[in-house]
């Protein structure tokens, strides 16, 4: 046997050993991945498991920061006629209309339905979003909107204002298109997310430091009402009834899980 033949056989042998070792390593890795996938997703394929997980997340509402039991008694001490269900309806209706207005690129959808008790800041958020989409030639869609749950997430009194933050778990189809191409989101897979919406009561216009702030005034003498609870005019002593929905203004809204490109 020639030297060249021996060399060739050695090379072939080494290659075979390497291939065998590589295949064995591949099988070991594959089996470990399968085991990992079974543990994590209950399937043999990680890809299949991730797809399954995405589908499950698409139909599972997000949990909300439910602090209603903590903050509602505090709010009702300050505002004895505060009725939680009225405010949940107000918040959910406002959020639904805001998303519909953005989707239709028409702020009038919101303004025609909610004419009172909404701040300039809230309306500006809707109009700015529409303007940004128009500038980028993007069409943003919100479809099949569902609000699963709404709870009080926070209540704070500061700088002449009282602010209630509601948090809602929301599901919808959400996607952005440009020139007929989907840039983000999905036309088929539901997205689950959370929104915060703030209601503001102006207790003291001067302390609030807001140019467009409108507080509650005494119907008898016109003086500002700055005390809470059993409200009365500190100037003339007249009793004042704070009309539940009218004294609270829709101040702002934002998506807490925002992750779109």
FIDREN-918056 format. One record per residue (C-alpha): y, z, x. Coordinates in steps of 0.25 Angstrom, whole numbers, plus 5000, padded with zeros to 4 digits. Each point is the difference from the previous one (the first is absolute). Example, Ala and Ser with C-alpha at 12.3 -4.5 7.8 and 13.67 -1.06 7.14 Angstrom:
2
498250315049 501449985006 
***
This chain:
261
500050005000 501349965006 501250095003 500849934989 499050024989 499950145003 501550024999 500049934987 498950084995 500750135004 501349954993 499249974987 499350135001 501450075001 500649924989 498850044991 500150145003 501550004998 499849934986 499050104996 500850115004 501249944993 499249984987 499550145001 501450055001 500449914989 498950064991 500450145004 501449984997 499749934987 499150114995 501150105004 501049934992 499149994988 499750155001 501550025000 500349914989 498950074991 500650135003 501549964997 499849904989 498550004996 499849855004 499449935012 501349925003 501350065004 500749884995 499350024986 500350145001 501549985002 500149904989 499350104991 501050115004 501249914997 499549974986 499850154998 501450035005 500549894991 499650084987 500250145005 501350064996 500850075011 500150154999 501450054998 500750135004 499950074987 500950125001 500450004985 499450144998 500850065012 501449934997 500049994984 500250144998 501250005010 500649884993 499850064986 500850125005 501149925004 499949904988 499350074988 499949884992 499349925011 498849934994 499149945010 499349894992 501449944997 500349995014 498749955004 500249884990 501449985005 499549995015 498849914997 500849914991 501149995011 499049975011 499249894992 501349934996 500550015015 498749935005 500149904988 501549975004 499649985015 498849914996 500949914991 501250005009 500850054989 500750145000 500449974986 498650044995 500350145004 501450014996 499849944986 499050114998 500650125007 501550004998 500350155002 499650115009 499849915012 500750015013 500749885008 499150035011 498749984992 500549874995 500449965014 498650025005 499549904990 501149905002 499950015015 498549985000 500249874991 501149955010 499150025012 498949924994 500949894996 500650005014 498649985006 499649904989 498950104997 499450024986 499550144998 499050034989 499650134993 498949974989 499150094991 500850125004 499350134996 500650145002 498850105000 500750135002 501450065002 500350145004 501250085006 499950005015 501350085003 501250074995 501250035008 501450054998 501049965011 501549965002 500350014985 498849924995 498750034994 498949905004 498649984994 499149915007 498849944992 498849945006 499249894993 498749945004 500149854997 499049885001 500449864999 499849865006 501149985010 500249885009 501149925006 500149855000 500849905008 499949854998 498750024992 499350085011 499750154999 500650075011 499550144997 499250084989 499049944991 499949924987 498650064997 499950145006 500850114994 500850095008 500150154998 501350075005 501050114997 501450004996 501150115000 501150004990 501250095000 500850064989 501350065003 500950104992 501450015006 500350154999 501349995008 500749875002 500850055012 498950065007 499149884998 501049925008 499749874992 501149914996 499349954987 499450144996 500150044986 499750144996 499950074987 501350044993 500450104989 500149934987 501150104996 501050005012 499449905009 499850095012 498849975009 498750084997 499550055013 499050114996 498649984996 499050074990 500750044987 501249915003 501450044996 501449965004 500550105011 501549964996 500050014985 498750084997 499449894991 498549994999 499549865005 498749934997 499549925011 499449884993 498649985007 499949855004 501549975001 500450105011 499049955009 500249875008 499049905006 500450015014 499049935009 498649955001 499149975012 498649965003 499450125009 498849915005 500849885004 499249915009 500349864997 500449905011 
***
